[in-house]
Amino acid sequence: MIPRSRTVSLLALGAICLAGCASEEQPVQELKPLALKEQVFNIVKSADGYAVNWAGVLSNANPWHFGEHVVATIVGQDTKGAEVVRMDQPLDAVPPGGSLAFTGQATATQKPAKVTIQYRPAQWRLAARIPSAFREFPITRTQTLRQKDGSYLITGYVDNPYRTAASSLVVNALLRDKSGKLLAGGSTFVDDVKAGRPPRFILTVSGVPARAKVAKTEITARTWGSTGRPYEDLALGGALPVHTVKPTTEPFAVDRSTEIVSKYKQ
C-alpha cells in the first residue's frame, strides 16, 4: 500500500506535468505594439496665431488583430520647453497587418519650436475574417495641383470593392519628395460609397515648406471609426468579383476537355 503522503506528492507532480503540457500545447500569442513609422509637422502663421499641421503613419505588425481605440497626443513646445499646444486625436482602427495614415491641425497662440506625436497603446481584437478579406479601396483619376499660396489641391475618385455600400470613408493624402520623405498631409471624408459608383473627393494640404519639392502623392482610403466593425461588416458582406464582364466569344461546340479524356481512354 502506498503511503498517503507519497500519494499526495504523486498527484501534485502529475498536476504540474499536465499544466506544463497544456501550456506547451496552447502558447500565449504575444501581440506587437503599434509602431509610429513616420511623422512630420509644419507651422503656418494664421489669423488666430499659428496653425500646426501634422501627419503620421502607424503600422500594425499583427496579421490577425485590429488595433482599436487608439488616441494620438500632439504636443507643441516653445524654445524654453513650455507647452503651447496640446491635442488628443482619436484615430481610426488600424487594420490587421496594415498601416494607418492620419493627419490633423490645431491652433497655437505662440509658435511652437518642437512638435511631438505620441499615442496610447491600442486595444487588440481578433478579426472576424482572414487578412486577405480586407481589401484596399481603389483610388483613381487623381490630380495634385500646387496653388498660388503654396498649398496643394488634391482630387480623385474612391471606389468600393465590396458588395455593401460604405457609409463613410476617410481619404488621406500624404505628400512626399523624390527620396520618399514625408512632407505633409491632409484628409477628407466621402459618404455612401457604392461599388461601381465612385464619388469624387477634394482636399487641400497646407503648410508644405516653401523649399520642398513634392514628387509623389500617396492617397489611401479607409473606413471611419475607432473600431474595425465597419471594415468587418463590408468584408462579411463579400467582395465583388474581379471580372464582371460577360464573355463575348462563342462557346466551343464540343467540350475539349471531354474530347481529350475520351481519346486518352481509347
GIMO-V284386 format. One record per residue. N is the residue number from 0. SS is DSSP state (helix for helix, strand for strand, loop for the rest). PHI is phi in whole degrees, -180 to 180 (999 if undefined). BURIAL is # if it has 24 or more other ideal C-beta (glycine too) atoms within 12 Angstrom, else .. Layout:
N,SS,PHI,BURIAL / N,SS,PHI,BURIAL
//
This chain:
0,loop,999,. / 1,loop,-81,. / 2,loop,-59,. / 3,helix,-61,. / 4,helix,-64,. / 5,helix,-70,. / 6,helix,-62,. / 7,helix,-63,. / 8,helix,-65,. / 9,helix,-64,. / 10,helix,-64,. / 11,helix,-64,. / 12,helix,-64,. / 13,helix,-64,. / 14,helix,-64,. / 15,helix,-64,. / 16,helix,-64,. / 17,helix,-64,. / 18,helix,-64,. / 19,helix,-66,. / 20,helix,-65,. / 21,helix,-64,. / 22,helix,-68,. / 23,helix,-73,. / 24,helix,-74,. / 25,loop,-124,. / 26,loop,-67,. / 27,loop,-78,. / 28,loop,-78,. / 29,loop,-93,. / 30,loop,-94,. / 31,loop,-82,. / 32,loop,-70,. / 33,loop,-63,# / 34,strand,-121,. / 35,strand,-84,# / 36,strand,-72,. / 37,strand,-142,# / 38,strand,-157,# / 39,strand,-153,# / 40,strand,-138,# / 41,strand,-138,# / 42,strand,-123,# / 43,strand,-129,# / 44,strand,-68,. / 45,strand,-132,. / 46,loop,-66,. / 47,loop,-93,. / 48,strand,141,. / 49,strand,-136,# / 50,strand,-92,# / 51,strand,-101,# / 52,strand,-109,# / 53,strand,-142,# / 54,strand,-149,# / 55,strand,-156,# / 56,strand,-136,# / 57,strand,-101,# / 58,strand,-118,# / 59,loop,-114,# / 60,loop,-88,. / 61,loop,-94,# / 62,loop,-76,. / 63,loop,-121,# / 64,strand,-129,# / 65,strand,-85,# / 66,strand,-96,# / 67,strand,-117,# / 68,loop,55,# / 69,loop,-89,# / 70,strand,-127,# / 71,strand,-93,# / 72,strand,-115,# / 73,strand,-105,# / 74,strand,-126,# / 75,strand,-114,# / 76,strand,-126,. / 77,loop,-84,. / 78,loop,-65,. / 79,loop,-92,. / 80,loop,91,. / 81,loop,-76,. / 82,strand,-77,. / 83,strand,-113,# / 84,strand,-156,# / 85,strand,-147,. / 86,strand,-149,# / 87,strand,-97,. / 88,strand,-117,# / 89,strand,-64,. / 90,loop,-108,# / 91,loop,-74,# / 92,loop,-64,# / 93,strand,-92,# / 94,loop,-68,# / 95,loop,-59,# / 96,loop,63,. / 97,loop,-119,# / 98,strand,-134,# / 99,strand,-134,# / 100,strand,-89,# / 101,strand,-144,# / 102,strand,-139,# / 103,strand,-170,# / 104,strand,-151,# / 105,strand,-143,# / 106,strand,-112,# / 107,strand,-121,# / 108,loop,-75,. / 109,loop,-117,. / 110,loop,-76,# / 111,loop,-73,# / 112,loop,-94,. / 113,strand,-148,. / 114,strand,-129,# / 115,strand,-124,# / 116,strand,-120,# / 117,strand,-124,. / 118,strand,-148,# / 119,loop,-80,. / 120,loop,-57,. / 121,loop,-78,# / 122,strand,-95,. / 123,strand,-97,# / 124,strand,-141,# / 125,strand,-66,. / 126,loop,-71,# / 127,loop,-82,. / 128,loop,-130,# / 129,loop,-70,. / 130,helix,-56,. / 131,helix,-67,. / 132,helix,-76,# / 133,loop,-94,# / 134,loop,-87,# / 135,loop,-78,# / 136,loop,-90,# / 137,loop,-62,# / 138,strand,-114,# / 139,strand,-135,. / 140,strand,49,. / 141,strand,-88,# / 142,strand,-140,. / 143,strand,-124,# / 144,strand,-122,. / 145,strand,-79,. / 146,loop,-96,. / 147,loop,-64,. / 148,loop,-84,. / 149,loop,94,. / 150,loop,-81,# / 151,strand,-125,# / 152,strand,-97,# / 153,strand,-123,# / 154,strand,-130,# / 155,strand,172,# / 156,strand,-130,# / 157,strand,-121,# / 158,loop,-109,# / 159,loop,-120,# / 160,loop,-82,# / 161,strand,-107,# / 162,loop,-70,. / 163,loop,-85,. / 164,loop,-69,# / 165,strand,-88,# / 166,strand,-66,. / 167,strand,-157,# / 168,strand,-126,# / 169,strand,-103,# / 170,strand,-108,# / 171,strand,-115,# / 172,strand,-123,# / 173,strand,-113,# / 174,strand,-96,# / 175,strand,-130,# / 176,loop,-90,. / 177,loop,-62,. / 178,loop,-83,. / 179,loop,95,. / 180,loop,-68,. / 181,strand,-73,# / 182,strand,-106,# / 183,strand,-171,# / 184,strand,-161,# / 185,strand,-153,# / 186,strand,-139,# / 187,strand,-155,# / 188,strand,-122,# / 189,strand,-132,# / 190,strand,-116,. / 191,strand,51,. / 192,strand,-91,# / 193,strand,-107,. / 194,loop,-61,# / 195,loop,82,. / 196,strand,-131,. / 197,loop,-69,# / 198,strand,-80,# / 199,strand,-88,. / 200,strand,-121,# / 201,strand,-137,# / 202,strand,-145,# / 203,strand,-122,# / 204,strand,-112,# / 205,loop,-115,# / 206,loop,83,# / 207,loop,-71,# / 208,loop,-54,. / 209,loop,-61,. / 210,loop,-85,. / 211,loop,-73,. / 212,loop,-115,. / 213,loop,-77,# / 214,loop,-113,. / 215,strand,-150,. / 216,strand,-115,# / 217,strand,-104,# / 218,strand,-116,# / 219,strand,-135,# / 220,strand,-131,# / 221,strand,-151,# / 222,strand,-73,# / 223,loop,-97,# / 224,loop,138,# / 225,loop,-77,# / 226,loop,-118,# / 227,loop,-87,# / 228,helix,-58,. / 229,helix,-59,# / 230,helix,-67,# / 231,helix,-65,# / 232,helix,-60,. / 233,helix,-66,# / 234,helix,-66,# / 235,helix,-68,. / 236,loop,-74,. / 237,loop,97,. / 238,strand,-97,# / 239,loop,-73,. / 240,loop,-65,. / 241,loop,-67,. / 242,loop,-105,. / 243,loop,-117,. / 244,loop,-95,. / 245,loop,-69,. / 246,loop,-62,. / 247,loop,-102,. / 248,loop,-84,. / 249,loop,-73,. / 250,loop,-70,. / 251,loop,-65,. / 252,loop,-66,. / 253,loop,-127,. / 254,loop,-67,. / 255,helix,-66,. / 256,helix,-64,. / 257,helix,-67,. / 258,helix,-64,. / 259,helix,-66,. / 260,helix,-64,. / 261,helix,-64,. / 262,helix,-65,. / 263,helix,-66,. / 264,helix,-69,. / 265,loop,-69,.
//
